[in-house]
Amino acid sequence: MRMARSLLALLLVACTAQKPAPTPPLSELRGIYTADLDRAANPCDDFFKFANGAWRAANPIPASMDRWSRRWKSGEENKEKLRDILKELADGHWPQGSLEQQVGDFYGTCMDEARIDAAGLSPLQPLLKEIDGAKEPQDVQRLIRRLNDLQIPVPFVFYSQPDQHQPTRTFAEISAGGLGLPDRDYYFKPEERFEKARAQYHAHLAATLKLMGRGDDEAQIFALEKRLAEPQLENAALRDPKNTDHVVKFEDLQKMTPHFDWAAYYGEAKLPRGELNVDQPKFMEAVDRELTQTPVAVWRAYLAFHLVESAAPWLSKPFQDEWFKFNQTELAGVGELKPRAVRCAEVTDEQLGEAAGRKYVERYFPPIAKERALELVHNVLAAMKETIEGLTWMGPETKAKALEKLSTFNPKIGYPDKWKDYSSVKIARASFWDNLAAARKFNVDDDRALIGKPTDRGRWGMTPPTSNAYYNPLLNEIVFPAGILQPPGFDPEAEDAVNYGGIGVVIGHEISHGFDDQGAQFDAQGRLSNWWTEADLKAFQQRTQCVVDQFEGYFIEPGVHHNGRLVLGESIGDLAGAKIAWRALQKALQQHPAQPKDGFTPAQQFFIAWGQWRGDETRMEAQRLMIQGDPHPVAKYRVNGPLSNAAEFQKAFACPADSAMVRKMPCEVW
């Protein structure tokens, strides 16, 4: 969907009001950050250490973060920029119902810490009273509906999603939820780190219930969660879309869970009773069992705890501190809360993201940045096309399908063409919980309104200030918010080698997701459909197995290594992203030849830029969380892993054949 010309013109005027400085001469373009290099390290032994080891040594992880690098620093600076905008809006006087009033008052009430502390648990008391009044199983179901309305996923998550067999339509999807620990393995695995987390969670449950003035229900809550966790799929299995592909009719859903009143759920949510997808039928059958076998008193305790747990970061200090102690310090190793102003900017972005993001874009993302980023995207797409055309292991029939898919890629840059309308959200300067609940309810309703309608391809899954990017296989789109199109990853005043090594590899990474172990199962129309010949699919799987085996060998501590299947998609993305961004750079250098800068060739600058972009220092607690549930490898192996397969890297740094950064049997997928 395209924005009206008049509105687009207004936005361009607003953006160009902040005139960018003219592009400097080529001799003044920014190169890599030479001061960040650890020159005592050998790039052929440990490129992660060489690329920015000096920066990490001089910039320890802030106490409020679980990882740190120039990239993460840039992301936090985005939030500070947004914070400044929000403070200006909160201090102003705006017409009621205007975007400025909504965003300003939302942020302003979040910042009113004295009022929040004085209120204690009282903002939640009306809903807690409803929970305490539950007497029958149907009362429990009514409360599940109430909490789902507030983005609280107990015991399941209900949302909209394009149908992966007919992506032109959007229907309902139900996923497993309802756990207080990160995933099912935390409830069952015997390793010390899981046993420790379980003990900490028991203590957290007990402490939160005590703050709530409730009885000793922590053992029963944990037992219910453990029963709900047991049928859930492990994280690696969830990555295969075939494992979560269970399209059913409304009537089949009711048969699957005969004791759950779906007519009431759909009726209150005003949803059409069409087909939907149930990610994990066995989990939903377990939910149905618990509705009949678990006493209502246990459900009351479980629902009350999860309500408070969801609100705790925004309640009075005792609740906030207890939430932080378990969820951030014990699980992720974070030592202190971020400044409240930054956290309030984060939650404003989370709940009113396109309203706040519109202001961010006006100030920090001029049209020239969008133009140059789009040029990079087109160049990397062209490089991927050449890569596919040159493959020797793929036959012509499959190659034609791959090229067809690539030709339908839809790049989204910076911000949506059509902004979301928040005018119906009632925001006032009285209670932050009331504002947060209103915004959550709006976002739930906004998502549900898509169900039963043609898929809206103009919607975004990230807000403009977000320092991240994504690929959506159902829409075959690559999306780069304005927040990631900032230094150090992207700078219109940087050398081509630096931009292609930073954001260029990110672009290549997202493009590659269309052809990783997940994306390769979706065709040019976004359908879950096999477009491979049998021989080519076998060859592809042999190549991906090489990546699985490589990452299985990467340990973060003795006995704890990556799950190669879990990180396969992201590792293919890094491997292919670096390769096709390198190819795109070679074309750019043909048009704009570059000389060595600061003692490094353009080739060396390209790889150093990647190492500096991905070179996070990460707390060990956070690494353990990543190993367990994050499809991304830890930073060291995101840098060294793909580059150790690249002949171009080895040539650029003249690495001997027996170097640690030279794999004897290199992996190459794309």
C-alpha positions in Angstrom: 0.0 0.0 0.0 1.4 3.4 -1.0 1.1 6.6 1.0 -1.0 9.4 -0.5 1.3 11.8 -2.4 0.3 14.8 -0.3 1.2 13.1 2.9 4.5 11.8 1.4 5.3 15.4 0.3 4.7 16.6 3.9 7.0 14.0 5.3 9.7 14.9 2.7 9.4 18.5 3.6 9.8 17.6 7.3 12.8 15.4 6.6 14.6 17.9 4.4 14.1 20.6 7.0 17.0 18.8 8.8 19.4 19.3 5.8 22.2 16.8 5.8 25.8 18.0 5.4 27.1 17.7 1.8 29.0 14.5 1.1 32.7 15.1 1.7 35.4 14.5 -0.9 36.4 10.8 -1.3 39.6 11.4 0.6 37.6 12.4 3.7 35.2 9.5 3.7 35.2 7.5 7.0 37.1 4.3 7.1 37.2 1.6 9.7 37.7 2.4 13.3 41.5 1.9 13.5 41.7 2.7 17.2 39.4 -0.3 17.9 41.8 -2.8 16.5 43.8 -5.1 18.7 47.0 -5.0 16.7 48.6 -7.6 19.0 46.1 -10.2 17.8 46.7 -12.1 14.6 43.7 -11.7 12.2 44.4 -15.2 10.9 44.1 -16.7 14.4 41.2 -14.8 15.9 39.6 -12.1 13.7 37.0 -11.3 16.4 39.8 -10.2 18.7 41.7 -8.4 16.0 38.8 -6.4 14.6 37.7 -4.6 17.7 39.4 -6.2 20.7 40.9 -2.8 21.7 37.4 -1.2 21.8 36.0 -4.0 23.9 38.9 -3.7 26.4 38.4 0.1 26.6 34.6 -0.1 26.8 33.4 -2.7 29.3 29.7 -3.7 29.2 27.6 -1.2 31.0 26.0 -2.6 34.2 22.6 -2.1 32.6 23.4 -4.2 29.4 24.0 -7.9 28.8 26.2 -7.2 25.8 28.1 -4.2 24.3 29.7 -3.1 21.0 29.6 -0.1 18.8 26.5 -1.5 17.2 24.7 -1.9 20.6 25.9 1.5 21.6 24.3 2.9 18.5 21.1 1.2 19.3 21.1 2.7 22.8 21.9 6.1 21.3 18.8 5.7 19.1 16.7 5.3 22.3 18.3 8.4 23.8 17.4 10.3 20.7 13.8 9.1 21.0 13.9 9.9 24.7 14.8 13.5 23.9 11.9 13.8 21.4 9.5 12.2 23.9 10.5 14.6 26.7 9.9 17.6 24.4 6.4 16.2 23.7 5.7 15.4 27.3 6.6 19.0 28.3 4.4 20.5 25.6 0.7 21.4 25.3 -1.1 19.5 22.5 -4.7 19.1 21.4 -6.4 16.1 23.0 -6.2 13.1 20.8 -3.3 14.3 18.7 -0.3 12.1 18.1 1.8 14.5 20.2 -0.6 14.4 23.1 -0.8 10.6 23.1 2.9 10.0 22.9 3.8 12.8 25.3 1.3 11.8 28.0 2.2 8.1 27.6 5.9 8.9 28.2 5.1 11.5 30.9 3.0 9.1 33.0 5.8 6.5 32.7 8.2 9.0 34.0 6.0 9.9 37.0 7.9 7.5 39.3 6.6 9.1 42.5 3.0 8.5 41.6 3.7 5.0 40.4 5.5 4.2 43.7 2.7 5.7 45.7 0.1 3.6 43.9 1.8 0.2 44.7 -0.3 -2.6 43.4 -3.6 -0.6 43.4 -3.7 -0.1 39.5 -4.1 -3.9 39.1 -6.5 -4.4 42.0 -9.7 -4.3 39.9 -8.4 -7.1 37.7 -6.9 -9.0 40.6 -10.3 -8.8 42.3 -11.9 -10.4 39.2 -9.3 -13.2 39.3 -10.0 -13.8 43.0 -13.7 -14.0 42.2 -13.2 -17.0 39.9 -15.2 -20.0 41.1 -15.8 -22.2 38.1 -13.7 -23.3 35.1 -15.7 -20.9 32.8 -14.6 -18.1 35.1 -11.0 -19.1 34.4 -11.6 -19.0 30.7 -13.1 -15.5 31.0 -10.0 -14.4 32.7 -7.8 -16.0 30.1 -9.6 -13.9 27.6 -9.1 -10.7 29.7 -5.4 -11.3 30.0 -4.9 -12.2 26.4 -6.6 -8.8 25.6 -3.7 -7.2 27.5 -0.8 -9.0 25.6 -0.4 -11.5 28.5 0.2 -14.9 26.8 -1.4 -17.3 29.4 -1.6 -20.1 28.7 -1.4 -19.6 24.9 -0.7 -16.8 22.3 -3.5 -15.8 19.9 -2.6 -13.5 17.0 -2.9 -12.9 13.2 -0.6 -14.5 10.6 -0.7 -14.9 6.8 -1.6 -18.4 5.9 1.6 -20.1 4.9 -0.3 -22.0 2.2 -2.3 -19.0 1.0 -0.2 -15.9 2.1 -2.6 -13.5 0.4 -5.0 -14.2 3.3 -4.5 -13.6 7.0 -6.0 -15.9 9.6 -5.6 -16.7 13.3 -2.7 -18.5 14.7 -2.4 -20.1 18.2 1.0 -20.7 19.7 2.2 -22.1 23.1 2.8 -19.7 25.9 2.2 -19.5 29.6 5.7 -20.2 31.0 7.7 -18.1 33.4 11.0 -19.7 32.5 12.5 -19.1 29.0 11.4 -22.4 27.4 10.5 -26.1 28.1 14.0 -27.3 28.7 14.4 -25.1 31.8 11.7 -27.3 33.5 13.3 -30.6 32.7 17.0 -30.7 31.8 19.3 -31.9 34.6 22.3 -29.7 33.9 23.5 -27.4 36.6 22.5 -24.2 34.8 18.9 -25.4 34.5 18.7 -26.6 38.1 20.0 -23.2 39.2 17.5 -21.4 37.1 14.6 -23.5 38.5 15.7 -22.7 42.1 15.9 -19.0 41.3 12.5 -19.1 39.7 10.9 -20.8 42.7 12.4 -18.0 44.9 11.1 -15.4 42.5 7.6 -16.9 42.5 7.6 -16.9 46.3 8.9 -13.4 46.6 6.4 -12.0 44.1 3.5 -13.7 45.7 4.6 -12.3 49.1 4.7 -8.8 47.7 1.1 -9.5 46.4 0.1 -10.5 49.9 -0.8 -14.0 48.7 -0.3 -17.4 50.1 2.4 -19.9 49.4 1.2 -21.0 45.9 4.6 -21.1 44.2 4.9 -24.9 44.1 1.5 -25.3 42.5 2.1 -22.5 39.9 5.4 -24.1 39.0 3.8 -27.6 38.7 1.1 -26.2 36.4 3.7 -24.5 34.2 5.8 -27.7 34.1 2.8 -29.7 32.9 2.2 -27.0 30.2 5.8 -27.1 29.2 6.1 -30.8 28.7 4.3 -31.1 25.3 5.9 -28.0 23.9 8.4 -28.4 21.1 12.1 -27.7 21.6 13.5 -24.5 20.1 15.3 -26.3 17.3 12.2 -28.2 16.2 10.2 -24.9 16.2 12.4 -23.6 13.4 11.0 -26.1 10.9 7.8 -24.6 9.6 6.4 -28.1 8.8 6.5 -28.9 12.5 4.0 -26.1 13.3 1.8 -26.4 10.2 -1.6 -27.5 11.4 -4.4 -25.7 9.6 -7.8 -26.5 11.1 -11.4 -25.3 10.8 -13.0 -23.6 13.8 -15.0 -26.7 14.4 -11.8 -28.8 14.5 -10.3 -26.4 17.1 -13.3 -26.9 19.3 -13.0 -30.7 19.0 -9.3 -30.5 19.8 -10.1 -28.6 23.0 -13.7 -29.6 23.8 -13.7 -27.9 27.3 -12.6 -24.5 26.0 -15.4 -22.1 25.0 -14.0 -20.8 21.7 -17.4 -19.3 20.7 -17.0 -16.9 23.7 -13.4 -16.2 22.8 -14.2 -15.4 19.2 -17.3 -13.5 20.1 -15.7 -11.1 22.5 -12.8 -10.6 20.1 -15.2 -10.1 17.2 -13.4 -12.7 15.0 -14.7 -14.6 12.0 -14.9 -18.3 12.6 -12.7 -19.4 9.6 -9.7 -21.6 9.3 -6.7 -21.0 11.6 -3.3 -22.6 12.4 -2.6 -24.3 15.7 1.2 -24.4 16.1 1.2 -27.2 18.6 -1.9 -29.3 18.9 -0.5 -31.5 21.7 0.1 -28.4 23.8 -3.5 -27.2 23.2 -4.8 -30.6 24.2 -2.7 -30.3 27.4 -4.3 -26.9 28.1 -7.8 -28.4 27.7 -6.8 -31.2 30.2 -5.6 -28.7 32.7 -8.9 -26.7 32.5 -10.7 -29.8 33.8 -8.1 -31.3 36.1 -6.3 -28.3 37.7 -8.3 -26.8 40.6 -9.7 -23.3 40.0 -7.7 -22.0 43.0 -4.4 -23.0 41.3 -5.5 -21.2 38.1 -6.3 -18.1 40.2 -2.8 -18.1 41.6 -1.2 -18.7 38.2 -3.2 -16.0 36.4 -2.7 -13.5 39.2 1.0 -14.1 39.2 1.4 -13.7 35.4 -0.7 -10.5 35.5 1.6 -9.0 38.1 4.7 -10.4 36.4 3.7 -8.7 33.1 3.1 -5.4 34.8 6.0 -5.5 37.3 8.5 -3.5 35.4 6.0 -0.6 35.5 4.7 -1.0 39.1 6.2 0.4 42.3 9.8 -0.2 43.2 9.5 -3.5 45.2 7.8 -5.2 42.2 10.1 -3.7 39.7 13.2 -4.7 41.7 12.0 -8.3 42.2 11.1 -8.6 38.5 14.6 -7.3 37.5 16.5 -9.5 40.0 15.2 -12.7 38.4 14.6 -11.8 34.7 17.6 -9.6 34.1 20.2 -10.2 36.8 19.9 -13.9 37.4 19.0 -15.0 33.9 21.1 -12.5 31.9 23.7 -11.2 34.3 22.6 -7.5 34.0 23.7 -5.5 37.1 21.3 -2.6 37.1 18.3 -1.1 35.5 18.7 1.3 32.6 17.8 4.9 33.4 14.1 5.3 33.7 13.9 7.8 30.9 15.5 5.2 28.5 13.1 2.4 29.7 10.2 4.7 29.2 11.4 5.5 25.7 11.6 1.7 25.1 8.1 1.0 26.3 6.7 4.0 24.3 8.4 2.6 21.2 7.1 -0.9 22.0 3.4 0.2 22.4 3.1 3.4 20.3 6.0 2.6 17.9 4.8 4.2 14.7 3.6 7.3 16.4 6.9 7.8 18.2 8.8 6.5 15.2 7.2 9.1 13.0 8.8 11.8 15.1 12.1 10.0 15.1 12.2 9.7 11.3 11.4 13.4 10.8 14.5 14.3 12.8 17.0 11.5 12.1 16.3 9.9 8.7 16.6 12.3 5.8 15.5 11.2 2.3 19.2 11.0 1.2 19.8 8.3 3.7 16.8 6.3 2.4 18.0 6.7 -1.2 21.5 5.5 -0.5 20.3 2.6 1.6 18.0 1.5 -1.2 20.8 1.7 -3.7 22.8 -0.7 -1.4 19.9 -3.1 -1.2 19.5 -3.2 -5.0 23.2 -3.8 -5.5 23.3 -6.7 -3.0 20.1 -8.2 -4.6 21.9 -8.0 -8.0 24.9 -9.8 -6.4 22.6 -12.5 -5.1 21.2 -12.9 -8.6 24.7 -13.4 -10.0 25.5 -15.9 -7.2 22.5 -18.0 -8.0 23.2 -17.9 -11.7 26.8 -19.1 -11.1 26.0 -22.0 -8.9 27.4 -25.3 -10.1 25.6 -27.6 -7.6 22.1 -26.5 -8.6 20.3 -27.6 -11.7 18.5 -25.3 -14.2 15.0 -26.1 -13.1 15.6 -25.2 -9.4 17.8 -22.3 -10.4 14.9 -20.8 -12.4 12.6 -21.1 -9.3 15.3 -19.5 -7.1 15.7 -16.6 -9.5 11.9 -16.2 -9.7 11.8 -15.9 -5.9 14.6 -13.4 -5.8 12.8 -11.3 -8.4 9.8 -10.9 -6.1 11.7 -9.7 -3.0 10.1 -6.5 -1.6 12.6 -4.2 0.2 11.2 -1.9 2.9 13.5 0.9 3.9 13.3 3.3 6.9 9.6 3.5 7.8 6.1 2.5 6.5 4.5 4.1 3.5 1.3 4.4 5.6 1.5 5.2 9.3 -0.6 3.4 11.9 -3.5 5.4 13.3 -3.6 5.5 17.1 -6.3 8.1 17.4 -8.7 5.7 19.1 -6.3 5.1 22.0 -7.3 7.0 25.1 -4.1 8.3 26.8 -4.3 10.7 29.8 -1.9 12.1 32.5 -3.4 10.1 35.4 -2.2 6.4 35.6 0.6 4.8 33.6 -0.9 1.3 34.0 -4.2 2.6 32.5 -2.3 4.0 29.6 -0.2 0.9 29.2 -3.3 -1.3 29.3 -5.1 0.9 26.8 -2.1 0.7 24.4 -1.8 -3.0 24.8 -5.5 -3.5 24.2 -5.3 -1.3 21.0 -2.4 -3.4 19.7 -4.2 -6.6 20.3 -7.3 -5.4 18.6 -5.3 -3.9 15.8 -3.7 -7.3 15.2 -6.9 -9.2 15.4 -8.6 -6.9 13.0 -6.4 -8.4 10.2 -7.9 -11.9 10.7 -10.2 -13.0 7.9 -9.0 -10.3 5.5 -6.6 -10.1 2.6 -3.1 -9.7 3.8 -1.9 -6.1 4.3 1.6 -6.1 2.7 2.2 -2.5 3.9 2.4 -3.4 7.6 5.8 -3.5 9.4 6.9 -5.9 12.1 9.4 -3.5 13.6 9.2 0.2 14.6 11.3 2.9 12.7 13.8 3.5 15.6 14.7 -0.2 15.9 18.3 -1.1 15.3 17.5 -4.4 13.7 16.2 -5.9 10.4 14.2 -8.9 9.3 13.1 -11.2 6.5 9.5 -12.4 6.3 9.2 -15.6 4.2 5.4 -15.3 3.9 5.6 -11.9 2.3 9.0 -12.4 0.8 10.1 -9.0 2.1 13.3 -7.6 3.6 12.9 -4.8 6.1 15.4 -2.3 7.4 14.1 0.3 9.9 15.7 3.7 10.1 17.3 2.8 13.4 19.7 0.3 11.8 20.6 2.6 9.0 22.9 4.6 11.2 26.6 4.5 12.0 28.5 2.3 12.5 26.7 0.0 10.2 25.6 2.5 7.6 27.0 6.0 7.0 26.5 8.0 3.8 29.9 9.6 4.5 31.8 6.3 4.8 33.9 4.3 2.3 32.0 1.8 0.2 34.1 -1.0 1.7 32.9 0.1 5.2 29.2 0.3 4.3 29.3 -3.0 2.3 31.1 -4.7 5.2 28.6 -3.4 7.7 25.0 -2.8 6.5 25.9 -4.6 3.2 26.4 -7.9 5.0 23.3 -7.3 7.0 21.3 -6.8 3.8 22.9 -9.9 2.3 22.1 -11.8 5.5 18.4 -10.9 5.3 18.3 -11.7 1.6 19.9 -15.0 2.4 17.1 -15.9 4.8 14.9 -16.3 1.8 17.2 -19.3 0.9 18.2 -20.7 4.3 16.9 -23.9 5.8 13.6 -22.2 6.6 13.2 -19.7 3.8 14.1 -22.4 1.2 10.8 -24.1 2.0 8.8 -21.1 0.8 8.3 -20.3 -2.8 8.1 -17.0 -4.7 4.5 -16.4 -3.6 5.4 -17.0 0.1 3.8 -20.4 0.2 5.1 -23.4 2.1 5.9 -25.4 -1.0 8.8 -27.4 -2.3 10.3 -25.8 -5.4 13.4 -28.0 -5.4 14.2 -31.1 -7.5 15.1 -34.1 -5.4 18.8 -34.0 -6.4 19.2 -30.3 -5.7 17.4 -30.5 -2.3 19.8 -33.3 -1.3 22.8 -31.2 -2.4 21.5 -28.2 -0.5 21.0 -30.3 2.7 24.5 -31.7 2.4 25.8 -28.1 2.3 23.7 -27.0 5.3 24.9 -30.0 7.3 28.4 -28.6 6.9 27.3 -25.5 8.7 25.5 -27.5 11.4 28.6 -29.5 12.1 30.8 -26.3 12.1 28.7 -24.6 14.8 28.2 -27.7 16.9 31.9 -27.4 17.5 31.8 -23.9 19.0 31.8 -23.9 22.8 31.1 -21.0 25.1 32.4 -22.9 28.1 33.3 -26.6 28.8 30.4 -28.8 27.9 28.2 -26.1 26.5 28.2 -25.6 22.8 26.0 -24.3 20.1 23.1 -26.3 18.8 23.9 -26.4 15.1 20.3 -26.9 14.0 19.1 -24.0 16.2 21.6 -21.5 14.7 21.6 -22.9 11.1 19.4 -20.2 9.5 21.3 -17.3 11.0 24.6 -18.9 10.2 23.7 -19.5 6.6 22.6 -15.8 6.6 26.0 -14.7 7.8 27.9 -17.0 5.5 26.0 -16.0 2.4 25.5 -12.4 3.5 29.3 -11.8 3.6 29.8 -13.5 0.2 27.2 -11.6 -1.7 28.0 -8.3 0.0 31.6 -8.9 -1.1 30.5 -9.5 -4.6 28.4 -6.3 -4.5 31.4 -4.3 -3.3 33.5 -5.5 -6.2 31.0 -4.0 -8.6 30.9 -0.7 -6.6 34.7 -0.5 -6.7 34.6 -0.9 -10.4 32.5 2.2 -10.6 34.3 4.1 -7.7 37.8 2.8 -7.3 39.2 3.1 -3.9 42.8 3.3 -2.5 44.1 1.8 0.7 43.1 3.9 3.8 44.8 3.9 7.2 47.1 1.1 6.0 44.3 -1.2 5.0 43.1 -2.2 1.5 39.4 -2.0 0.6 39.2 -5.8 1.0 40.6 -5.6 4.5 38.4 -2.7 5.4 35.3 -4.7 4.3 36.1 -7.6 6.6 37.1 -5.4 9.5 33.9 -3.5 9.1 32.0 -6.8 9.5 34.1 -7.7 12.6 33.5 -4.3 14.1 29.7 -4.4 13.5 29.3 -7.9 15.0 32.0 -7.7 17.6 29.8 -7.8 20.8 31.2 -8.5 24.2 28.5 -10.6 25.9 28.0 -11.6 29.5 28.3 -15.3 30.1 24.8 -15.5 31.6 23.5 -14.0 28.3 25.6 -16.4 26.2 24.0 -19.3 28.1 20.5 -18.0 27.3 21.5 -17.6 23.7 22.9 -21.1 23.4 19.7 -22.5 24.8 17.1 -20.5 22.8 18.5 -17.9 20.5 18.8 -18.8 16.8 21.8 -16.4 16.5 25.3 -17.6 17.4 27.3 -15.7 20.0 29.2 -12.8 18.6 32.6 -14.4 18.4 31.4 -17.1 16.2 29.2 -14.8 14.1 32.5 -13.1 13.2 34.9 -15.9 12.9 32.5 -18.6 11.8 31.6 -17.4 8.3 34.9 -15.7 7.6 36.8 -18.9 8.3 35.1 -20.3 5.2 35.9 -17.4 2.9 38.8 -17.6 0.5 38.5 -13.9 -0.1 39.1 -13.2 3.6 42.1 -15.5 3.7 43.6 -13.8 0.6 42.9 -10.3 2.0 45.0 -11.1 5.2 47.4 -13.5 3.6 46.5 -16.3 6.0 48.6 -19.5 5.9 46.7 -22.7 5.2 47.2 -23.9 8.8 45.6 -20.8 10.4 42.7 -21.1 12.8 40.7 -18.8 10.5 41.2 -21.2 7.5 38.9 -24.2 7.6 40.2 -27.3 6.1 36.8 -28.3 4.7 35.1 -24.9 4.2 31.3 -24.6 4.1 29.6 -22.9 1.2 25.8 -22.8 0.7 25.2 -19.9 -1.5 
